[in-house]
């Protein structure tokens, strides 16, 4: 109840509130501000003034969120690198295990190659040999060493060298394979034992025949 309100009682004893809504105060002559009207320059109802402390707290919270996000990204990258290292190490261990197993069978494969070269790899013996070769190939064993390949000391062991045509630039190629080499994945288990010969670059056994009349 404002100071302009007046309490009266009617004849029945009930209280009656009479509100004085005159804009001019009859006593002071000043203009009254109606109840409920906000003074000039006052902030609207429900509006909040800027709080410097809240602004600082919000900035600190944003910085903490950014820092935690950076930490999470760093941890994710480290975990991805860890997974790649684990997968690489696991694959290397698997290759090593397969290489150890098939390395014990290389001499058997040499015997099969010699038997085939002499025409002895026939009948049931050939069937067993084919099954053995299929098993080691399934483990990733690959033979290499062919006549005509360019000599590579990383995979070839030259035990005999022949001098070929010395005219022009020459390359050293495999002329005879005495024992095949083997590898598993990129790991060389045994180099190929070969004889090599020097040949003129760009020439070989497949030289084209000269045109008729020359």
C-alpha positions in Angstrom: 0.0 0.0 0.0 1.5 3.4 -1.0 1.3 6.6 1.0 -1.4 7.8 -1.3 -3.7 5.0 -0.3 -6.4 5.7 2.3 -8.1 3.1 4.4 -11.8 3.7 5.3 -14.5 1.6 6.6 -18.0 1.4 5.2 -21.1 1.1 7.3 -20.7 -2.7 7.4 -17.3 -2.5 9.0 -15.5 -3.6 5.8 -12.2 -1.9 5.0 -12.2 0.0 1.8 -8.9 1.1 0.2 -9.1 4.3 -1.8 -6.2 5.1 -4.0 -5.2 8.6 -4.8 -4.3 8.6 -8.5 -3.8 12.4 -8.9 -0.7 13.2 -10.9 0.0 16.4 -8.9 0.6 16.1 -5.1 -2.0 18.5 -3.6 0.3 19.3 -0.7 3.7 19.7 -2.4 2.6 20.5 -6.0 5.2 18.1 -7.4 4.5 15.6 -10.1 4.0 12.2 -8.8 5.6 9.0 -10.3 2.8 6.4 -10.7 3.4 3.3 -8.8 4.9 0.6 -11.0 6.6 3.1 -13.4 10.3 2.8 -13.5 12.3 6.1 -12.9 13.9 7.7 -15.9 17.2 6.0 -16.7 16.5 2.9 -14.7 17.2 -0.5 -16.3 14.1 -2.4 -17.5 12.7 -5.0 -15.2 14.6 -8.3 -15.6 17.7 -6.7 -17.2 21.0 -7.6 -15.5 23.9 -5.2 -15.2 27.3 -6.3 -16.6 29.3 -8.2 -14.0 33.1 -8.0 -14.4 33.6 -10.9 -12.1 31.3 -13.1 -14.2 33.1 -12.0 -17.4 36.5 -13.0 -16.0 35.0 -16.4 -14.8 33.6 -17.0 -18.3 37.0 -16.2 -20.0 38.8 -18.6 -17.6 36.3 -21.3 -18.3 36.7 -20.9 -22.0 40.5 -21.1 -21.6 40.2 -24.3 -19.6 37.9 -25.8 -22.2 40.4 -25.0 -25.0 43.2 -26.5 -22.9 41.3 -29.7 -22.2 40.4 -30.0 -25.9 44.1 -29.6 -26.9 45.0 -32.3 -24.4 42.4 -34.6 -25.7 43.6 -34.1 -29.3 47.2 -34.8 -28.2 46.2 -37.9 -26.4 44.2 -39.1 -29.5 47.2 -38.6 -31.7 49.5 -40.4 -29.3 47.1 -43.3 -29.1 46.8 -43.5 -32.9 50.6 -43.6 -33.1 50.7 -46.3 -30.4 48.2 -48.4 -32.3 50.3 -48.1 -35.5 53.4 -49.1 -33.7 51.7 -52.1 -32.1 50.3 -53.2 -35.5 53.7 -52.8 -37.1 55.5 -54.7 -34.3 52.8 -57.5 -34.4 53.3 -57.9 -38.2 57.1 -57.9 -37.8 56.8 -60.7 -35.2 54.5 -62.7 -37.4 56.9 -62.4 -40.4 59.8 -63.5 -38.2 57.9 -66.5 -37.0 56.9 -67.5 -40.5 60.5 -67.0 -41.7 61.9 -69.2 -39.0 59.5 -72.0 -39.9 60.1 -72.0 -43.7 63.8 -71.4 -43.3 64.0 -75.0 -42.0 62.5 -76.3 -45.2 64.8 -74.5 -47.7 67.1 -77.5 -48.0 64.1 -79.7 -48.7 63.0 -77.4 -51.4 66.5 -77.5 -52.9 66.2 -81.3 -53.0 62.9 -81.0 -54.8 64.4 -78.6 -57.4 67.3 -81.1 -58.1 64.9 -84.0 -58.3 62.7 -82.1 -60.8 65.8 -81.1 -62.9 66.8 -84.8 -63.1 63.3 -85.9 -64.0 62.8 -87.8 -60.8 59.9 -85.6 -59.5 57.0 -87.8 -60.7 54.1 -89.8 -59.4 53.1 -89.7 -55.7 56.4 -88.0 -54.9 55.5 -85.0 -57.1 52.0 -84.8 -55.4 53.6 -84.6 -52.0 56.1 -82.0 -53.3 53.4 -79.9 -54.7 51.5 -79.9 -51.4 54.7 -78.9 -49.5 55.3 -76.0 -51.9 51.7 -74.9 -51.5 52.1 -74.8 -47.7 55.3 -72.7 -47.7 53.8 -70.3 -50.3 50.8 -69.9 -48.1 53.2 -68.8 -45.4 54.5 -66.0 -47.7 57.6 -67.8 -49.1 58.6 -66.5 -52.5 61.4 -67.9 -54.7 63.5 -65.5 -56.9 66.5 -65.7 -59.2 65.9 -66.1 -62.9 68.3 -66.1 -65.9 68.5 -62.7 -67.6 67.8 -60.7 -64.4 70.2 -57.8 -63.7 72.6 -58.6 -61.0 71.7 -57.2 -57.6 74.2 -57.9 -54.8 71.4 -57.5 -52.3 69.6 -60.6 -53.6 72.2 -62.4 -55.7 75.4 -64.2 -54.7 77.7 -64.4 -57.7 80.0 -67.4 -57.5 81.1 -67.2 -61.2 81.7 -64.3 -63.5 82.1 -64.3 -67.3 83.4 -61.4 -69.4 81.0 -60.5 -72.1 81.0 -57.9 -74.9 83.0 -54.9 -73.7 81.9 -52.6 -76.4 79.8 -49.7 -75.0 78.3 -49.5 -71.6 77.6 -52.9 -70.0 75.4 -54.4 -67.3 75.9 -57.5 -65.3 73.1 -60.0 -65.7 72.4 -63.5 -64.3 73.5 -66.2 -66.8 73.0 -69.3 -64.7 71.0 -70.0 -61.5 72.7 -72.6 -59.4 70.4 -72.2 -56.3 67.2 -70.2 -56.1 66.9 -67.5 -53.5 63.9 -67.1 -51.1 62.2 -64.3 -49.2 59.3 -63.7 -46.9 57.6 -60.4 -47.4 60.5 -58.0 -47.8 62.9 -60.1 -45.8 65.5 -62.1 -47.8 66.0 -65.5 -46.2 68.7 -66.6 -48.7 70.3 -64.9 -51.7 70.2 -66.7 -55.0 73.5 -68.4 -56.0 74.2 -67.4 -59.6 76.7 -67.0 -62.3 76.8 -63.7 -64.1 78.0 -62.2 -67.3 78.6 -58.7 -68.6 76.4 -57.7 -71.5 76.3 -54.5 -73.5 73.5 -52.3 -72.3 70.3 -52.5 -74.4 71.3 -55.8 -76.0 70.7 -59.4 -75.1 69.4 -62.7 -76.4 66.3 -61.0 -77.8 68.1 -58.7 -80.3 66.0 -57.8 -83.3 67.1 -59.3 -86.7 68.4 -56.8 -89.3 66.1 -56.0 -92.2 66.6 -58.2 -95.3 69.3 -57.1 -97.7 71.6 -55.8 -95.0 
